[in-house]
Amino acid sequence: MKRPYVIVNCAMSADGKIALPTRKQLRISSDEDIERTYKLRNECDAVLVGIDTVLSDDPKLTVKAKYVKNPKQPLRVVLDSKCRIPKDALVLNKSAKTLIITTMDHKHIAGEHVKVVGCKADVNGHVDLECALELLYRKGVKKLLVEGGGTIIWGFLEKRLVDDLYIYIGPCVVGGKTTPTVADGLGIKREDELITLKIVDVSRLGAGILTHYKMIQ
């Protein structure tokens, strides 16, 4: 399968949480990590999130000139199997081009900078990730940044579709049995299904720690 180089980037609390128990967005990254994230976005051809991230956080997914001189805005990609994206979502603004990947009939979304494309569904009715990656590769995306949420990240990890994984660990604890984590989803059932990683680098960044992993295929 021809696919983009996939980088997953996220920030979590010391207990592995990525949002409040209400699922509302929580800032965990330090100023230094936010700058790193914008620079990483600028290096990628596209940045991808799932529809739940759009509905809960309403991100722009753009690169701010405050952090990157003459930013190159990546293609914004939203996996939205049921085409639930609100017409006023910030990810649909004119700051950059946006691609919505869905399994449903395409609904009209105004704007020449926005395209909606169909993709086959997986066994759970979600956008099939391998199909989506092949589609993006054909569209010229060679380096893809995946930013969440937890269910999307788990899907990429479970399918072994991750090349680099960057996790920033902030010095805080959120708690909550059902609070979103870096890798939500069903998880593994047996020990031999463990998703194994290799630590490439660990560094202090602001008040937290950044760990760079490679996936062991």
C-alpha positions as CSV (number, residue, x, y, z in Angstrom):
1,M,0.0,0.0,0.0
2,K,1.3,3.4,-0.9
3,R,0.6,5.9,1.9
4,P,2.0,9.1,3.4
5,Y,4.6,9.1,6.2
6,V,2.4,9.3,9.3
7,I,3.3,11.3,12.3
8,V,1.1,11.3,15.4
9,N,1.5,14.2,17.7
10,C,-0.4,14.8,21.0
11,A,-0.2,16.1,24.5
12,M,-1.4,14.3,27.6
13,S,-1.4,14.7,31.4
14,A,0.8,12.5,33.6
15,D,-2.1,10.1,33.9
16,G,-2.6,9.9,30.1
17,K,-5.6,12.2,29.7
18,I,-6.0,14.6,26.7
19,A,-9.1,16.5,27.8
20,L,-11.4,17.3,30.7
21,P,-13.8,14.6,31.9
22,T,-16.5,16.5,30.1
23,R,-14.4,16.0,26.8
24,K,-13.8,19.7,26.7
25,Q,-10.4,20.8,25.3
26,L,-7.7,21.2,27.9
27,R,-4.4,23.0,27.3
28,I,-1.6,20.7,28.5
29,S,1.3,21.8,26.2
30,S,3.8,24.4,27.4
31,D,4.5,27.4,25.2
32,E,7.5,25.6,23.9
33,D,5.5,22.6,22.9
34,I,2.9,24.7,21.1
35,E,5.7,26.3,19.1
36,R,7.1,22.9,18.2
37,T,3.6,21.7,17.1
38,Y,3.1,24.6,14.8
39,K,6.5,24.1,13.3
40,L,5.7,20.4,12.8
41,R,2.4,21.3,11.1
42,N,4.3,23.6,8.8
43,E,6.6,20.7,7.7
44,C,3.7,18.4,6.8
45,D,1.6,18.3,3.7
46,A,-1.6,17.7,5.6
47,V,-3.0,17.6,9.2
48,L,-5.8,15.2,10.1
49,V,-8.3,15.0,12.9
50,G,-11.6,13.1,13.5
51,I,-15.0,14.7,13.5
52,D,-15.3,14.3,17.3
53,T,-12.3,16.7,17.7
54,V,-14.0,19.2,15.4
55,L,-17.3,19.0,17.3
56,S,-15.6,19.3,20.8
57,D,-12.7,21.7,20.1
58,D,-13.5,23.5,16.8
59,P,-9.8,23.8,15.8
60,K,-8.6,25.8,12.8
61,L,-5.7,23.4,12.1
62,T,-3.6,26.2,10.6
63,V,0.0,27.4,11.2
64,K,0.3,30.7,13.0
65,A,2.8,33.3,11.6
66,K,3.6,34.1,15.3
67,Y,5.5,30.8,15.4
68,V,6.5,30.2,11.8
69,K,7.8,32.9,9.4
70,N,5.9,32.7,6.1
71,P,3.9,29.6,7.1
72,K,2.9,27.0,4.5
73,Q,-0.6,26.0,5.4
74,P,-1.1,22.2,5.2
75,L,-4.2,20.6,3.8
76,R,-6.7,20.2,6.6
77,V,-8.3,16.7,6.6
78,V,-11.3,15.6,8.7
79,L,-12.5,12.0,8.9
80,D,-16.3,12.4,9.2
81,S,-18.0,9.1,8.4
82,K,-21.5,10.4,8.7
83,C,-20.8,13.9,7.4
84,R,-21.8,15.7,10.6
85,I,-19.4,18.6,10.3
86,P,-21.1,22.0,11.1
87,K,-21.2,24.5,8.2
88,D,-19.6,27.1,10.5
89,A,-16.8,24.9,11.8
90,L,-13.5,26.9,11.8
91,V,-11.8,24.1,9.9
92,L,-13.9,25.1,6.9
93,N,-12.8,28.7,6.9
94,K,-10.7,30.2,4.1
95,S,-7.4,30.1,5.9
96,A,-6.4,26.8,4.2
97,K,-7.8,24.1,2.0
98,T,-9.9,21.4,3.6
99,L,-10.8,17.8,2.7
100,I,-13.7,16.0,4.3
101,I,-13.5,12.2,4.0
102,T,-16.8,10.5,4.6
103,T,-18.6,7.2,3.9
104,M,-22.0,8.9,3.3
105,D,-23.5,10.7,0.3
106,H,-21.7,14.0,0.0
107,K,-23.6,17.0,1.3
108,H,-22.9,20.4,-0.2
109,I,-20.4,22.5,1.7
110,A,-19.9,26.0,0.3
111,G,-16.5,27.1,-0.7
112,E,-14.0,26.3,-3.4
113,H,-11.4,25.6,-0.8
114,V,-13.4,22.7,0.7
115,K,-13.9,19.3,-0.9
116,V,-15.8,16.3,0.3
117,V,-14.8,12.8,-0.9
118,G,-16.2,9.4,-0.3
119,C,-14.2,6.4,1.1
120,K,-15.2,2.9,2.0
121,A,-16.2,2.1,5.6
122,D,-14.4,-0.3,7.9
123,V,-16.3,-3.1,9.9
124,N,-17.4,-0.5,12.5
125,G,-18.8,1.9,9.9
126,H,-16.0,4.4,10.3
127,V,-13.8,5.7,7.4
128,D,-11.4,2.9,6.5
129,L,-7.9,4.3,7.4
130,E,-6.0,2.5,4.8
131,C,-8.4,3.7,2.1
132,A,-8.1,7.2,3.4
133,L,-4.3,7.1,3.4
134,E,-4.2,5.8,-0.2
135,L,-6.6,8.6,-1.2
136,L,-4.4,11.2,0.4
137,Y,-1.2,9.8,-1.2
138,R,-2.9,10.0,-4.6
139,K,-3.6,13.6,-3.8
140,G,0.1,14.3,-3.2
141,V,0.2,14.1,0.6
142,K,3.6,12.5,1.4
143,K,3.8,13.6,5.1
144,L,0.7,13.5,7.2
145,L,0.3,14.8,10.8
146,V,-2.4,13.1,12.9
147,E,-3.5,15.2,15.8
148,G,-6.5,13.3,17.3
149,G,-8.6,12.6,19.0
150,G,-8.0,9.5,21.0
151,T,-10.2,7.2,18.9
152,I,-8.5,8.3,15.7
153,I,-5.0,7.9,17.2
154,W,-5.9,4.4,18.5
155,G,-7.1,3.4,15.0
156,F,-3.8,4.4,13.4
157,L,-1.9,2.6,16.1
158,E,-4.0,-0.5,16.0
159,K,-3.5,-0.8,12.2
160,R,0.2,-0.1,12.6
161,L,0.0,2.9,10.3
162,V,2.2,5.2,12.5
163,D,5.8,6.0,11.7
164,D,6.6,8.6,14.3
165,L,4.7,9.2,17.6
166,Y,5.4,12.4,19.6
167,I,3.8,12.6,23.1
168,Y,4.2,15.7,25.3
169,I,3.6,14.9,29.0
170,G,2.4,17.8,31.0
171,P,3.0,18.0,34.8
172,C,-0.6,17.6,35.8
173,V,-3.2,15.0,36.6
174,V,-6.8,15.0,35.3
175,G,-8.4,11.8,36.5
176,G,-11.7,10.3,35.6
177,K,-12.5,6.8,34.5
178,T,-14.1,7.8,31.2
179,T,-11.9,10.9,30.5
180,P,-10.5,10.8,26.9
181,T,-7.0,9.3,26.6
182,V,-4.3,9.3,23.9
183,A,-5.5,5.9,22.6
184,D,-9.2,5.4,23.1
185,G,-11.1,2.7,21.3
186,L,-11.5,-1.0,22.2
187,G,-7.9,-1.7,23.0
188,I,-6.1,-5.0,22.8
189,K,-7.6,-8.3,24.0
190,R,-4.4,-10.4,24.5
191,E,-0.8,-9.7,25.5
192,D,0.5,-10.8,22.1
193,E,-1.5,-7.9,20.5
194,L,0.6,-5.3,22.4
195,I,1.6,-2.4,20.2
196,T,5.3,-2.0,20.7
197,L,7.3,1.2,20.4
198,K,10.9,2.2,20.4
199,I,12.0,5.3,22.3
200,V,14.0,7.5,20.0
201,D,14.5,10.5,22.2
202,V,13.3,12.0,25.5
203,S,13.7,15.7,26.2
204,R,12.7,18.4,28.7
205,L,10.4,21.0,27.0
206,G,9.1,23.8,29.1
207,A,7.6,22.3,32.2
208,G,7.0,19.0,30.6
209,I,8.6,16.1,28.8
210,L,8.5,15.3,25.1
211,T,9.0,11.6,24.1
212,H,9.6,10.6,20.5
213,Y,8.7,7.0,19.6
214,K,9.0,4.9,16.5
215,M,6.6,2.0,15.9
216,I,8.0,-1.5,15.8
217,Q,6.2,-3.1,12.9
